[in-house]
Amino acid sequence: MLALLRDLDDRDWDQPTDCARWTVREIVAHLVGALVESARLRTAIRHAVTSRHRHRDLSPLDALNETQVDDRRDWPADQLIADFERFAPRAVAARRRTPSVIRRRKLPASMAPVGTTVGYLFDLIYPRDVWMHRIDIARAASRPFRADETDAEVVAQVIRDLDLAWRGPAVRLELYGAGAWLLGAGEPTASAQTDAVEYCRLLSGRAAAPAYEIAGDHTVRALLAEATVLF
């Protein structure tokens, strides 16, 4: 993410993104705000309280995200990058040392699917969010999305969540550049192939269904296109 941000031109920062409310600058402000919440408990509390009153028209999760943006909405690019670099390692360290009794706590149903724990938010959802926003920024700024060794692990965890909620026939899903998985139980009745990034964009609610190559039971096409995963 830092490499991508440092490559942006001044004009890129105010480009609209696939996140309808946000420009590139506002996405980065959101990411920095989430990092600061993890590193500084008082910031997390302030955002939680403020968001309830400042953005009443939004869902609790969207209101919290928008409050993160509010802190740095008009900041210059170099200051946003500096804060991202400063708080990222501090946030990760704080999440890792969070006591297990807190990590096991369930998030409110208004913020995440029922049963989602604080530990799951820290370990999987936050890294997944940064990964997807890296795609958002690259697309908005017409930059290539350069995968690294962590991307396959992020995609694998996304597909794990998809499999946990899968209620259709067993299908072998191959995502170009990321690997292949079995969704459902038993012998697969179909196989599907598509692009990893574009399918994850679909699961996050950002895109229409990508092109698939389907063999076998074609009813899986609609099931794959209707699926969602928390990002």
C-alpha positions in Angstrom: 0.0 0.0 0.0 2.8 2.4 0.9 4.5 1.7 -2.4 1.3 2.5 -4.3 0.6 5.7 -2.4 4.1 7.0 -2.9 3.6 6.4 -6.7 0.5 8.6 -6.9 0.6 12.1 -8.6 -1.2 15.1 -7.0 -4.1 14.7 -9.4 -4.6 11.1 -8.4 -5.6 11.9 -4.8 -8.9 13.5 -5.7 -10.0 10.8 -8.1 -13.4 9.1 -7.4 -13.2 5.5 -6.5 -15.4 2.4 -6.4 -16.4 3.4 -2.9 -19.1 5.8 -3.9 -18.7 8.3 -1.1 -14.9 8.5 -1.2 -12.0 9.8 -3.3 -8.6 8.3 -3.1 -7.7 10.8 -0.4 -10.7 9.8 1.7 -10.0 6.1 1.4 -6.5 6.7 2.8 -8.0 8.9 5.5 -10.3 6.0 6.4 -7.4 3.5 6.5 -5.3 5.8 8.7 -8.2 6.4 11.0 -8.7 2.7 11.5 -5.0 2.3 12.3 -5.1 5.1 14.8 -8.1 3.5 16.5 -6.1 0.3 17.0 -3.1 2.2 18.3 -4.9 4.6 20.5 -7.9 3.5 22.5 -9.1 7.0 23.2 -9.4 7.6 19.5 -11.5 4.5 19.1 -13.8 5.6 21.8 -14.1 9.1 20.4 -15.0 7.8 17.0 -17.6 5.4 18.4 -19.3 8.1 20.3 -19.0 10.9 17.7 -20.2 8.7 14.8 -23.6 8.1 16.5 -24.4 11.8 16.3 -22.5 13.2 13.4 -23.7 10.7 10.7 -27.2 9.7 11.7 -28.2 9.0 8.1 -25.7 6.1 7.8 -25.5 2.6 9.2 -23.4 2.3 12.4 -20.5 0.8 10.4 -20.6 3.4 7.7 -21.0 6.2 10.3 -17.9 4.9 12.1 -15.9 4.8 8.8 -17.0 8.3 7.8 -15.9 9.6 11.2 -12.5 8.1 10.6 -12.4 10.1 7.3 -13.5 13.3 9.0 -10.3 13.5 11.0 -8.1 13.8 7.9 -10.5 14.5 5.0 -8.5 17.5 3.7 -5.0 16.5 4.7 -2.2 16.7 2.1 -1.0 13.5 0.6 2.5 13.5 2.2 0.9 13.9 5.7 -1.5 11.0 5.1 1.3 8.8 3.9 3.5 9.7 6.9 0.6 8.8 9.3 0.0 5.5 7.5 3.6 4.6 7.8 3.8 5.7 11.4 0.6 4.0 12.7 0.6 0.8 10.7 3.2 -1.1 12.8 1.8 0.4 16.0 -1.7 -0.8 15.1 -0.6 -4.3 14.3 1.3 -4.5 17.5 -1.7 -3.3 19.5 -4.0 -5.8 17.9 -1.6 -8.7 18.6 -1.3 -7.9 22.3 -5.1 -7.5 22.8 -6.1 -9.8 25.6 -7.9 -13.0 24.6 -11.0 -12.1 26.6 -11.4 -9.0 24.4 -10.5 -10.9 21.2 -13.3 -13.4 21.9 -16.0 -10.7 22.3 -18.7 -10.5 19.6 -19.1 -7.4 17.5 -22.6 -5.8 17.4 -24.9 -7.3 14.8 -25.2 -3.7 13.3 -21.4 -3.7 12.6 -20.7 -7.3 11.3 -22.4 -10.7 10.7 -23.6 -12.4 13.9 -20.8 -14.2 15.7 -17.9 -12.1 14.3 -15.3 -11.6 17.0 -13.0 -8.7 17.7 -10.1 -11.1 17.0 -11.5 -12.0 13.6 -11.8 -8.3 12.9 -8.2 -7.6 13.8 -6.6 -10.7 12.1 -8.6 -10.9 8.9 -11.1 -8.1 8.2 -8.6 -5.2 8.7 -5.9 -6.7 6.4 -8.6 -7.7 3.9 -9.9 -4.1 4.0 -6.5 -2.7 3.2 -6.0 -5.2 0.4 -9.3 -4.3 -1.3 -8.7 -0.6 -0.9 -5.4 -1.0 -2.6 -7.3 -2.3 -5.6 -9.7 0.6 -5.3 -6.9 3.1 -5.4 -5.0 1.4 -8.2 -8.1 1.4 -10.3 -9.0 5.0 -9.6 -5.4 6.2 -10.4 -5.0 4.0 -13.4 -2.1 2.1 -11.8 -1.4 -1.6 -12.3 -2.4 -3.8 -9.3 0.9 -5.4 -8.4 0.3 -8.6 -6.4 2.8 -9.6 -3.7 3.2 -12.8 -1.6 0.5 -11.8 0.9 -2.3 -11.5 -1.7 -2.9 -15.2 -2.1 -3.4 -15.6 1.6 -5.9 -12.8 1.7 -7.8 -14.3 -1.2 -7.7 -17.7 0.5 -9.3 -16.3 3.7 -12.0 -14.6 1.6 -12.9 -17.9 -0.1 -12.9 -19.6 3.3 -15.6 -17.3 4.4 -17.5 -17.9 1.1 -17.3 -21.6 1.7 -18.6 -21.3 5.3 -21.7 -19.7 4.0 -22.0 -21.8 0.8 -25.4 -23.6 0.5 -25.2 -24.7 -3.2 -23.9 -27.8 -4.9 -20.2 -28.6 -4.5 -18.1 -26.6 -7.0 -14.4 -26.4 -7.8 -13.6 -22.7 -7.9 -10.3 -21.6 -9.6 -9.3 -18.0 -9.3 -6.6 -17.0 -11.8 -3.4 -16.1 -10.0 -4.6 -17.2 -6.6 -5.4 -20.9 -6.6 -8.3 -23.3 -6.5 -10.7 -24.4 -3.8 -13.7 -26.7 -3.3 -16.9 -24.9 -2.2 -19.4 -27.2 -0.5 -19.2 -30.8 0.5 -18.8 -33.9 -1.6 -17.8 -34.5 -5.1 -18.0 -31.3 -7.2 -20.8 -31.1 -9.7 -19.3 -28.1 -11.5 -16.1 -26.2 -12.0 -15.8 -22.4 -12.4 -12.9 -20.3 -13.4 -12.6 -16.5 -13.1 -10.2 -13.7 -12.2 -9.3 -13.5 -8.5 -9.4 -9.7 -8.1 -12.6 -9.3 -10.0 -14.3 -12.0 -8.1 -13.3 -10.5 -4.8 -14.6 -7.2 -6.0 -17.9 -8.9 -6.6 -18.0 -10.5 -3.2 -17.3 -7.1 -1.6 -20.3 -5.5 -3.5 -18.1 -3.4 -5.8 -18.7 -5.0 -9.2 -21.0 -6.9 -11.4 -20.3 -10.6 -12.0 -17.1 -11.2 -13.9 -16.8 -13.5 -16.8 -16.8 -17.2 -15.8 -15.8 -20.4 -17.5 -18.3 -22.9 -16.2 -18.3 -26.7 -16.7 -21.0 -29.0 -15.3 -23.9 -27.7 -13.3 -24.5 -24.2 -14.6 -26.8 -23.3 -11.7 -23.6 -22.4 -9.8 -23.2 -19.3 -12.0 -26.1 -17.5 -10.3 -24.9 -18.7 -6.8 -21.4 -17.4 -7.4 -22.7 -14.1 -8.6 -25.1 -13.6 -5.7 -22.6 -14.4 -3.0 -21.2 -11.8 -0.6 -18.3 -11.8 1.9 -17.6 -9.2 4.7 -14.8 -6.8 3.7 
